[in-house]
Amino acid sequence: MRILDDLSKNSIDYITISLEKQEARQLIAYLEALMEDKTPYAHYHLNNEDYTKEITVELCDARNPGGFNNK
């Protein structure tokens, strides 16, 4: 698992994510799509209603870190 603060470019070790039910449903759908997607750099952006907050999800492999976000 890698957690990155995109603004500061710093790694983060601990976070809490609080989602509304519709956001949680969307995140579940994105994760299911990632598990089935054959595109090596697939990723999804989960935004709140007014697009002021964003979570980007992607699959990573510590043994082969050549994915979408090389940070």
PDB file of N, CA, C and O in Angstrom:
ATOM      1  N   MET A   1       0.852  -1.181   0.000  1.00  0.00           N
ATOM      2  CA  MET A   1       0.000   0.000   0.000  1.00  0.00           C
ATOM      3  C   MET A   1       0.890   1.235   0.000  1.00  0.00           C
ATOM      4  O   MET A   1       1.868   1.323   0.743  1.00  0.00           O
ATOM      5  N   ARG A   2       0.531   2.166  -0.840  1.00  0.00           N
ATOM      6  CA  ARG A   2       1.216   3.455  -0.847  1.00  0.00           C
ATOM      7  C   ARG A   2       0.174   4.546  -0.691  1.00  0.00           C
ATOM      8  O   ARG A   2      -0.857   4.524  -1.364  1.00  0.00           O
ATOM      9  N   ILE A   3       0.431   5.494   0.183  1.00  0.00           N
ATOM     10  CA  ILE A   3      -0.465   6.632   0.383  1.00  0.00           C
ATOM     11  C   ILE A   3       0.356   7.889   0.146  1.00  0.00           C
ATOM     12  O   ILE A   3       1.389   8.094   0.784  1.00  0.00           O
ATOM     13  N   LEU A   4      -0.104   8.730  -0.774  1.00  0.00           N
ATOM     14  CA  LEU A   4       0.647   9.911  -1.156  1.00  0.00           C
ATOM     15  C   LEU A   4      -0.226  11.151  -1.044  1.00  0.00           C
ATOM     16  O   LEU A   4      -1.365  11.157  -1.510  1.00  0.00           O
ATOM     17  N   ASP A   5       0.299  12.190  -0.433  1.00  0.00           N
ATOM     18  CA  ASP A   5      -0.339  13.497  -0.451  1.00  0.00           C
ATOM     19  C   ASP A   5       0.104  14.162  -1.749  1.00  0.00           C
ATOM     20  O   ASP A   5       1.253  14.587  -1.866  1.00  0.00           O
ATOM     21  N   ASP A   6      -0.794  14.255  -2.721  1.00  0.00           N
ATOM     22  CA  ASP A   6      -0.437  14.785  -4.041  1.00  0.00           C
ATOM     23  C   ASP A   6       0.036  16.229  -3.999  1.00  0.00           C
ATOM     24  O   ASP A   6       0.850  16.627  -4.832  1.00  0.00           O
ATOM     25  N   LEU A   7      -0.451  17.023  -3.054  1.00  0.00           N
ATOM     26  CA  LEU A   7      -0.041  18.426  -2.998  1.00  0.00           C
ATOM     27  C   LEU A   7       1.378  18.589  -2.482  1.00  0.00           C
ATOM     28  O   LEU A   7       2.176  19.322  -3.066  1.00  0.00           O
ATOM     29  N   SER A   8       1.695  17.907  -1.388  1.00  0.00           N
ATOM     30  CA  SER A   8       3.030  18.058  -0.805  1.00  0.00           C
ATOM     31  C   SER A   8       4.026  17.051  -1.367  1.00  0.00           C
ATOM     32  O   SER A   8       5.234  17.185  -1.170  1.00  0.00           O
ATOM     33  N   LYS A   9       3.512  16.040  -2.068  1.00  0.00           N
ATOM     34  CA  LYS A   9       4.340  14.941  -2.607  1.00  0.00           C
ATOM     35  C   LYS A   9       4.978  14.113  -1.494  1.00  0.00           C
ATOM     36  O   LYS A   9       5.983  13.440  -1.721  1.00  0.00           O
ATOM     37  N   ASN A  10       4.400  14.157  -0.294  1.00  0.00           N
ATOM     38  CA  ASN A  10       4.909  13.391   0.832  1.00  0.00           C
ATOM     39  C   ASN A  10       4.119  12.113   1.020  1.00  0.00           C
ATOM     40  O   ASN A  10       2.912  12.068   0.785  1.00  0.00           O
ATOM     41  N   SER A  11       4.811  11.089   1.443  1.00  0.00           N
ATOM     42  CA  SER A  11       4.172   9.833   1.794  1.00  0.00           C
ATOM     43  C   SER A  11       3.449  10.003   3.127  1.00  0.00           C
ATOM     44  O   SER A  11       3.912  10.727   4.009  1.00  0.00           O
ATOM     45  N   ILE A  12       2.320   9.333   3.259  1.00  0.00           N
ATOM     46  CA  ILE A  12       1.535   9.374   4.493  1.00  0.00           C
ATOM     47  C   ILE A  12       1.369   7.937   4.965  1.00  0.00           C
ATOM     48  O   ILE A  12       1.119   7.043   4.158  1.00  0.00           O
ATOM     49  N   ASP A  13       1.506   7.710   6.271  1.00  0.00           N
ATOM     50  CA  ASP A  13       1.395   6.357   6.798  1.00  0.00           C
ATOM     51  C   ASP A  13       0.018   6.027   7.351  1.00  0.00           C
ATOM     52  O   ASP A  13      -0.390   4.866   7.333  1.00  0.00           O
ATOM     53  N   TYR A  14      -0.702   7.024   7.840  1.00  0.00           N
ATOM     54  CA  TYR A  14      -2.001   6.783   8.462  1.00  0.00           C
ATOM     55  C   TYR A  14      -3.001   7.818   7.968  1.00  0.00           C
ATOM     56  O   TYR A  14      -2.717   9.016   7.974  1.00  0.00           O
ATOM     57  N   ILE A  15      -4.172   7.358   7.542  1.00  0.00           N
ATOM     58  CA  ILE A  15      -5.234   8.270   7.140  1.00  0.00           C
ATOM     59  C   ILE A  15      -6.581   7.722   7.611  1.00  0.00           C
ATOM     60  O   ILE A  15      -6.716   6.530   7.890  1.00  0.00           O
ATOM     61  N   THR A  16      -7.546   8.584   7.692  1.00  0.00           N
ATOM     62  CA  THR A  16      -8.935   8.210   7.910  1.00  0.00           C
ATOM     63  C   THR A  16      -9.723   8.754   6.740  1.00  0.00           C
ATOM     64  O   THR A  16      -9.582   9.924   6.383  1.00  0.00           O
ATOM     65  N   ILE A  17     -10.552   7.916   6.140  1.00  0.00           N
ATOM     66  CA  ILE A  17     -11.392   8.343   5.025  1.00  0.00           C
ATOM     67  C   ILE A  17     -12.846   8.215   5.465  1.00  0.00           C
ATOM     68  O   ILE A  17     -13.298   7.124   5.812  1.00  0.00           O
ATOM     69  N   SER A  18     -13.566   9.309   5.450  1.00  0.00           N
ATOM     70  CA  SER A  18     -14.987   9.314   5.802  1.00  0.00           C
ATOM     71  C   SER A  18     -15.783   9.599   4.540  1.00  0.00           C
ATOM     72  O   SER A  18     -15.612  10.639   3.905  1.00  0.00           O
ATOM     73  N   LEU A  19     -16.652   8.666   4.183  1.00  0.00           N
ATOM     74  CA  LEU A  19     -17.424   8.779   2.947  1.00  0.00           C
ATOM     75  C   LEU A  19     -18.907   8.757   3.231  1.00  0.00           C
ATOM     76  O   LEU A  19     -19.358   8.107   4.174  1.00  0.00           O
ATOM     77  N   GLU A  20     -19.675   9.472   2.410  1.00  0.00           N
ATOM     78  CA  GLU A  20     -21.119   9.328   2.436  1.00  0.00           C
ATOM     79  C   GLU A  20     -21.457   8.020   1.722  1.00  0.00           C
ATOM     80  O   GLU A  20     -20.627   7.480   0.992  1.00  0.00           O
ATOM     81  N   LYS A  21     -22.653   7.517   1.928  1.00  0.00           N
ATOM     82  CA  LYS A  21     -23.007   6.209   1.367  1.00  0.00           C
ATOM     83  C   LYS A  21     -22.834   6.150  -0.147  1.00  0.00           C
ATOM     84  O   LYS A  21     -22.319   5.159  -0.665  1.00  0.00           O
ATOM     85  N   GLN A  22     -23.252   7.186  -0.864  1.00  0.00           N
ATOM     86  CA  GLN A  22     -23.129   7.143  -2.323  1.00  0.00           C
ATOM     87  C   GLN A  22     -21.661   7.176  -2.748  1.00  0.00           C
ATOM     88  O   GLN A  22     -21.301   6.593  -3.771  1.00  0.00           O
ATOM     89  N   GLU A  23     -20.817   7.848  -1.978  1.00  0.00           N
ATOM     90  CA  GLU A  23     -19.380   7.871  -2.279  1.00  0.00           C
ATOM     91  C   GLU A  23     -18.766   6.495  -2.023  1.00  0.00           C
ATOM     92  O   GLU A  23     -17.923   6.032  -2.791  1.00  0.00           O
ATOM     93  N   ALA A  24     -19.192   5.848  -0.941  1.00  0.00           N
ATOM     94  CA  ALA A  24     -18.703   4.503  -0.636  1.00  0.00           C
ATOM     95  C   ALA A  24     -19.125   3.519  -1.726  1.00  0.00           C
ATOM     96  O   ALA A  24     -18.336   2.663  -2.126  1.00  0.00           O
ATOM     97  N   ARG A  25     -20.347   3.633  -2.200  1.00  0.00           N
ATOM     98  CA  ARG A  25     -20.811   2.765  -3.294  1.00  0.00           C
ATOM     99  C   ARG A  25     -19.977   2.987  -4.553  1.00  0.00           C
ATOM    100  O   ARG A  25     -19.621   2.031  -5.241  1.00  0.00           O
ATOM    101  N   GLN A  26     -19.670   4.232  -4.849  1.00  0.00           N
ATOM    102  CA  GLN A  26     -18.867   4.543  -6.033  1.00  0.00           C
ATOM    103  C   GLN A  26     -17.455   3.987  -5.874  1.00  0.00           C
ATOM    104  O   GLN A  26     -16.893   3.444  -6.825  1.00  0.00           O
ATOM    105  N   LEU A  27     -16.881   4.118  -4.684  1.00  0.00           N
ATOM    106  CA  LEU A  27     -15.546   3.578  -4.438  1.00  0.00           C
ATOM    107  C   LEU A  27     -15.532   2.060  -4.612  1.00  0.00           C
ATOM    108  O   LEU A  27     -14.605   1.513  -5.209  1.00  0.00           O
ATOM    109  N   ILE A  28     -16.543   1.384  -4.099  1.00  0.00           N
ATOM    110  CA  ILE A  28     -16.647  -0.067  -4.273  1.00  0.00           C
ATOM    111  C   ILE A  28     -16.702  -0.416  -5.756  1.00  0.00           C
ATOM    112  O   ILE A  28     -16.027  -1.347  -6.198  1.00  0.00           O
ATOM    113  N   ALA A  29     -17.495   0.318  -6.525  1.00  0.00           N
ATOM    114  CA  ALA A  29     -17.601   0.067  -7.965  1.00  0.00           C
ATOM    115  C   ALA A  29     -16.252   0.282  -8.654  1.00  0.00           C
ATOM    116  O   ALA A  29     -15.874  -0.494  -9.532  1.00  0.00           O
ATOM    117  N   TYR A  30     -15.538   1.313  -8.267  1.00  0.00           N
ATOM    118  CA  TYR A  30     -14.219   1.573  -8.849  1.00  0.00           C
ATOM    119  C   TYR A  30     -13.239   0.442  -8.521  1.00  0.00           C
ATOM    120  O   TYR A  30     -12.492  -0.008  -9.389  1.00  0.00           O
ATOM    121  N   LEU A  31     -13.246  -0.008  -7.275  1.00  0.00           N
ATOM    122  CA  LEU A  31     -12.335  -1.087  -6.881  1.00  0.00           C
ATOM    123  C   LEU A  31     -12.660  -2.381  -7.617  1.00  0.00           C
ATOM    124  O   LEU A  31     -11.759  -3.107  -8.035  1.00  0.00           O
ATOM    125  N   GLU A  32     -13.942  -2.664  -7.773  1.00  0.00           N
ATOM    126  CA  GLU A  32     -14.332  -3.860  -8.538  1.00  0.00           C
ATOM    127  C   GLU A  32     -13.876  -3.743  -9.988  1.00  0.00           C
ATOM    128  O   GLU A  32     -13.404  -4.719 -10.572  1.00  0.00           O
ATOM    129  N   ALA A  33     -14.015  -2.557 -10.570  1.00  0.00           N
ATOM    130  CA  ALA A  33     -13.573  -2.344 -11.947  1.00  0.00           C
ATOM    131  C   ALA A  33     -12.062  -2.513 -12.067  1.00  0.00           C
ATOM    132  O   ALA A  33     -11.580  -3.085 -13.044  1.00  0.00           O
ATOM    133  N   LEU A  34     -11.320  -2.025 -11.093  1.00  0.00           N
ATOM    134  CA  LEU A  34      -9.865  -2.186 -11.116  1.00  0.00           C
ATOM    135  C   LEU A  34      -9.472  -3.656 -11.084  1.00  0.00           C
ATOM    136  O   LEU A  34      -8.530  -4.061 -11.765  1.00  0.00           O
ATOM    137  N   MET A  35     -10.180  -4.453 -10.305  1.00  0.00           N
ATOM    138  CA  MET A  35      -9.859  -5.872 -10.200  1.00  0.00           C
ATOM    139  C   MET A  35     -10.112  -6.610 -11.514  1.00  0.00           C
ATOM    140  O   MET A  35      -9.484  -7.635 -11.778  1.00  0.00           O
ATOM    141  N   GLU A  36     -11.022  -6.100 -12.335  1.00  0.00           N
ATOM    142  CA  GLU A  36     -11.359  -6.756 -13.594  1.00  0.00           C
ATOM    143  C   GLU A  36     -10.692  -6.122 -14.803  1.00  0.00           C
ATOM    144  O   GLU A  36     -10.658  -6.725 -15.876  1.00  0.00           O
ATOM    145  N   ASP A  37     -10.160  -4.913 -14.645  1.00  0.00           N
ATOM    146  CA  ASP A  37      -9.592  -4.167 -15.771  1.00  0.00           C
ATOM    147  C   ASP A  37      -8.277  -4.783 -16.216  1.00  0.00           C
ATOM    148  O   ASP A  37      -7.447  -5.170 -15.393  1.00  0.00           O
ATOM    149  N   LYS A  38      -8.100  -4.867 -17.509  1.00  0.00           N
ATOM    150  CA  LYS A  38      -6.865  -5.404 -18.073  1.00  0.00           C
ATOM    151  C   LYS A  38      -5.879  -4.300 -18.461  1.00  0.00           C
ATOM    152  O   LYS A  38      -4.765  -4.597 -18.892  1.00  0.00           O
ATOM    153  N   THR A  39      -6.270  -3.036 -18.316  1.00  0.00           N
ATOM    154  CA  THR A  39      -5.405  -1.915 -18.655  1.00  0.00           C
ATOM    155  C   THR A  39      -4.365  -1.737 -17.549  1.00  0.00           C
ATOM    156  O   THR A  39      -4.744  -1.574 -16.389  1.00  0.00           O
ATOM    157  N   PRO A  40      -3.070  -1.762 -17.865  1.00  0.00           N
ATOM    158  CA  PRO A  40      -2.061  -1.734 -16.809  1.00  0.00           C
ATOM    159  C   PRO A  40      -2.023  -0.444 -15.996  1.00  0.00           C
ATOM    160  O   PRO A  40      -1.557  -0.463 -14.857  1.00  0.00           O
ATOM    161  N   TYR A  41      -2.490   0.658 -16.531  1.00  0.00           N
ATOM    162  CA  TYR A  41      -2.412   1.926 -15.802  1.00  0.00           C
ATOM    163  C   TYR A  41      -3.788   2.461 -15.433  1.00  0.00           C
ATOM    164  O   TYR A  41      -3.969   3.670 -15.291  1.00  0.00           O
ATOM    165  N   ALA A  42      -4.742   1.580 -15.280  1.00  0.00           N
ATOM    166  CA  ALA A  42      -6.098   2.003 -14.940  1.00  0.00           C
ATOM    167  C   ALA A  42      -6.121   2.651 -13.562  1.00  0.00           C
ATOM    168  O   ALA A  42      -5.456   2.198 -12.630  1.00  0.00           O
ATOM    169  N   HIS A  43      -6.896   3.712 -13.457  1.00  0.00           N
ATOM    170  CA  HIS A  43      -7.093   4.387 -12.181  1.00  0.00           C
ATOM    171  C   HIS A  43      -8.424   5.123 -12.238  1.00  0.00           C
ATOM    172  O   HIS A  43      -8.953   5.380 -13.319  1.00  0.00           O
ATOM    173  N   TYR A  44      -8.957   5.457 -11.079  1.00  0.00           N
ATOM    174  CA  TYR A  44     -10.235   6.158 -10.990  1.00  0.00           C
ATOM    175  C   TYR A  44     -10.117   7.294  -9.988  1.00  0.00           C
ATOM    176  O   TYR A  44      -9.341   7.229  -9.035  1.00  0.00           O
ATOM    177  N   HIS A  45     -10.902   8.331 -10.224  1.00  0.00           N
ATOM    178  CA  HIS A  45     -10.939   9.492  -9.337  1.00  0.00           C
ATOM    179  C   HIS A  45     -12.322   9.564  -8.699  1.00  0.00           C
ATOM    180  O   HIS A  45     -13.333   9.680  -9.391  1.00  0.00           O
ATOM    181  N   LEU A  46     -12.351   9.495  -7.387  1.00  0.00           N
ATOM    182  CA  LEU A  46     -13.589   9.644  -6.629  1.00  0.00           C
ATOM    183  C   LEU A  46     -13.606  11.051  -6.061  1.00  0.00           C
ATOM    184  O   LEU A  46     -12.743  11.411  -5.259  1.00  0.00           O
ATOM    185  N   ASN A  47     -14.587  11.851  -6.473  1.00  0.00           N
ATOM    186  CA  ASN A  47     -14.691  13.241  -6.029  1.00  0.00           C
ATOM    187  C   ASN A  47     -15.926  13.431  -5.177  1.00  0.00           C
ATOM    188  O   ASN A  47     -16.909  12.701  -5.302  1.00  0.00           O
ATOM    189  N   ASN A  48     -15.856  14.432  -4.301  1.00  0.00           N
ATOM    190  CA  ASN A  48     -17.061  14.796  -3.572  1.00  0.00           C
ATOM    191  C   ASN A  48     -17.956  15.614  -4.515  1.00  0.00           C
ATOM    192  O   ASN A  48     -17.600  15.879  -5.664  1.00  0.00           O
ATOM    193  N   GLU A  49     -19.111  15.999  -4.001  1.00  0.00           N
ATOM    194  CA  GLU A  49     -20.136  16.633  -4.842  1.00  0.00           C
ATOM    195  C   GLU A  49     -19.663  17.907  -5.533  1.00  0.00           C
ATOM    196  O   GLU A  49     -20.021  18.154  -6.685  1.00  0.00           O
ATOM    197  N   ASP A  50     -18.860  18.718  -4.841  1.00  0.00           N
ATOM    198  CA  ASP A  50     -18.423  19.980  -5.453  1.00  0.00           C
ATOM    199  C   ASP A  50     -16.964  19.925  -5.954  1.00  0.00           C
ATOM    200  O   ASP A  50     -16.356  20.958  -6.233  1.00  0.00           O
ATOM    201  N   TYR A  51     -16.426  18.718  -6.059  1.00  0.00           N
ATOM    202  CA  TYR A  51     -15.081  18.498  -6.623  1.00  0.00           C
ATOM    203  C   TYR A  51     -13.972  19.244  -5.868  1.00  0.00           C
ATOM    204  O   TYR A  51     -12.979  19.657  -6.466  1.00  0.00           O
ATOM    205  N   THR A  52     -14.146  19.410  -4.562  1.00  0.00           N
ATOM    206  CA  THR A  52     -13.093  20.035  -3.762  1.00  0.00           C
ATOM    207  C   THR A  52     -12.213  19.000  -3.067  1.00  0.00           C
ATOM    208  O   THR A  52     -11.167  19.336  -2.513  1.00  0.00           O
ATOM    209  N   LYS A  53     -12.645  17.737  -3.100  1.00  0.00           N
ATOM    210  CA  LYS A  53     -11.871  16.647  -2.514  1.00  0.00           C
ATOM    211  C   LYS A  53     -11.821  15.504  -3.528  1.00  0.00           C
ATOM    212  O   LYS A  53     -12.779  15.260  -4.261  1.00  0.00           O
ATOM    213  N   GLU A  54     -10.678  14.808  -3.552  1.00  0.00           N
ATOM    214  CA  GLU A  54     -10.526  13.732  -4.523  1.00  0.00           C
ATOM    215  C   GLU A  54      -9.704  12.597  -3.935  1.00  0.00           C
ATOM    216  O   GLU A  54      -8.718  12.827  -3.234  1.00  0.00           O
ATOM    217  N   ILE A  55     -10.115  11.380  -4.226  1.00  0.00           N
ATOM    218  CA  ILE A  55      -9.347  10.182  -3.919  1.00  0.00           C
ATOM    219  C   ILE A  55      -9.056   9.509  -5.255  1.00  0.00           C
ATOM    220  O   ILE A  55      -9.976   9.241  -6.027  1.00  0.00           O
ATOM    221  N   THR A  56      -7.795   9.239  -5.529  1.00  0.00           N
ATOM    222  CA  THR A  56      -7.424   8.497  -6.728  1.00  0.00           C
ATOM    223  C   THR A  56      -7.080   7.083  -6.286  1.00  0.00           C
ATOM    224  O   THR A  56      -6.281   6.889  -5.370  1.00  0.00           O
ATOM    225  N   VAL A  57      -7.687   6.093  -6.940  1.00  0.00           N
ATOM    226  CA  VAL A  57      -7.404   4.692  -6.606  1.00  0.00           C
ATOM    227  C   VAL A  57      -6.826   4.000  -7.821  1.00  0.00           C
ATOM    228  O   VAL A  57      -7.254   4.222  -8.954  1.00  0.00           O
ATOM    229  N   GLU A  58      -5.842   3.157  -7.558  1.00  0.00           N
ATOM    230  CA  GLU A  58      -5.193   2.371  -8.597  1.00  0.00           C
ATOM    231  C   GLU A  58      -4.622   1.130  -7.945  1.00  0.00           C
ATOM    232  O   GLU A  58      -4.488   1.076  -6.723  1.00  0.00           O
ATOM    233  N   LEU A  59      -4.285   0.138  -8.740  1.00  0.00           N
ATOM    234  CA  LEU A  59      -3.610  -1.036  -8.218  1.00  0.00           C
ATOM    235  C   LEU A  59      -2.112  -0.807  -8.310  1.00  0.00           C
ATOM    236  O   LEU A  59      -1.624  -0.199  -9.263  1.00  0.00           O
ATOM    237  N   CYS A  60      -1.390  -1.293  -7.323  1.00  0.00           N
ATOM    238  CA  CYS A  60       0.065  -1.195  -7.358  1.00  0.00           C
ATOM    239  C   CYS A  60       0.645  -2.557  -7.024  1.00  0.00           C
ATOM    240  O   CYS A  60      -0.030  -3.413  -6.452  1.00  0.00           O
ATOM    241  N   ASP A  61       1.888  -2.742  -7.382  1.00  0.00           N
ATOM    242  CA  ASP A  61       2.601  -3.977  -7.095  1.00  0.00           C
ATOM    243  C   ASP A  61       3.988  -3.589  -6.610  1.00  0.00           C
ATOM    244  O   ASP A  61       4.794  -3.070  -7.383  1.00  0.00           O
ATOM    245  N   ALA A  62       4.270  -3.830  -5.355  1.00  0.00           N
ATOM    246  CA  ALA A  62       5.553  -3.433  -4.772  1.00  0.00           C
ATOM    247  C   ALA A  62       6.725  -4.085  -5.494  1.00  0.00           C
ATOM    248  O   ALA A  62       7.822  -3.527  -5.524  1.00  0.00           O
ATOM    249  N   ARG A  63       6.506  -5.250  -6.070  1.00  0.00           N
ATOM    250  CA  ARG A  63       7.578  -5.940  -6.794  1.00  0.00           C
ATOM    251  C   ARG A  63       7.766  -5.384  -8.189  1.00  0.00           C
ATOM    252  O   ARG A  63       8.818  -5.573  -8.799  1.00  0.00           O
ATOM    253  N   ASN A  64       6.747  -4.693  -8.705  1.00  0.00           N
ATOM    254  CA  ASN A  64       6.813  -4.141 -10.058  1.00  0.00           C
ATOM    255  C   ASN A  64       6.121  -2.783 -10.043  1.00  0.00           C
ATOM    256  O   ASN A  64       4.982  -2.679 -10.497  1.00  0.00           O
ATOM    257  N   PRO A  65       6.778  -1.734  -9.532  1.00  0.00           N
ATOM    258  CA  PRO A  65       6.118  -0.445  -9.319  1.00  0.00           C
ATOM    259  C   PRO A  65       6.004   0.412 -10.579  1.00  0.00           C
ATOM    260  O   PRO A  65       6.160   1.630 -10.495  1.00  0.00           O
ATOM    261  N   GLY A  66       5.739  -0.175 -11.728  1.00  0.00           N
ATOM    262  CA  GLY A  66       5.672   0.587 -12.959  1.00  0.00           C
ATOM    263  C   GLY A  66       4.269   1.068 -13.285  1.00  0.00           C
ATOM    264  O   GLY A  66       3.953   1.291 -14.454  1.00  0.00           O
ATOM    265  N   GLY A  67       3.416   1.234 -12.272  1.00  0.00           N
ATOM    266  CA  GLY A  67       2.036   1.627 -12.507  1.00  0.00           C
ATOM    267  C   GLY A  67       1.860   3.088 -12.831  1.00  0.00           C
ATOM    268  O   GLY A  67       2.835   3.790 -13.095  1.00  0.00           O
ATOM    269  N   PHE A  68       0.648   3.546 -12.813  1.00  0.00           N
ATOM    270  CA  PHE A  68       0.273   4.897 -13.203  1.00  0.00           C
ATOM    271  C   PHE A  68       1.019   5.950 -12.395  1.00  0.00           C
ATOM    272  O   PHE A  68       1.588   6.881 -12.966  1.00  0.00           O
ATOM    273  N   ASN A  69       1.022   5.813 -11.083  1.00  0.00           N
ATOM    274  CA  ASN A  69       1.594   6.846 -10.218  1.00  0.00           C
ATOM    275  C   ASN A  69       2.959   6.379  -9.719  1.00  0.00           C
ATOM    276  O   ASN A  69       3.037   5.629  -8.745  1.00  0.00           O
ATOM    277  N   ASN A  70       4.027   6.811 -10.371  1.00  0.00           N
ATOM    278  CA  ASN A  70       5.348   6.352  -9.980  1.00  0.00           C
ATOM    279  C   ASN A  70       5.928   7.098  -8.785  1.00  0.00           C
ATOM    280  O   ASN A  70       7.063   6.833  -8.389  1.00  0.00           O
ATOM    281  N   LYS A  71       5.157   8.041  -8.192  1.00  0.00           N
ATOM    282  CA  LYS A  71       5.631   8.735  -7.000  1.00  0.00           C
ATOM    283  C   LYS A  71       5.655   7.770  -5.836  1.00  0.00           C
ATOM    284  O   LYS A  71       6.025   8.151  -4.725  1.00  0.00           O
TER     285      LYS A  71
END
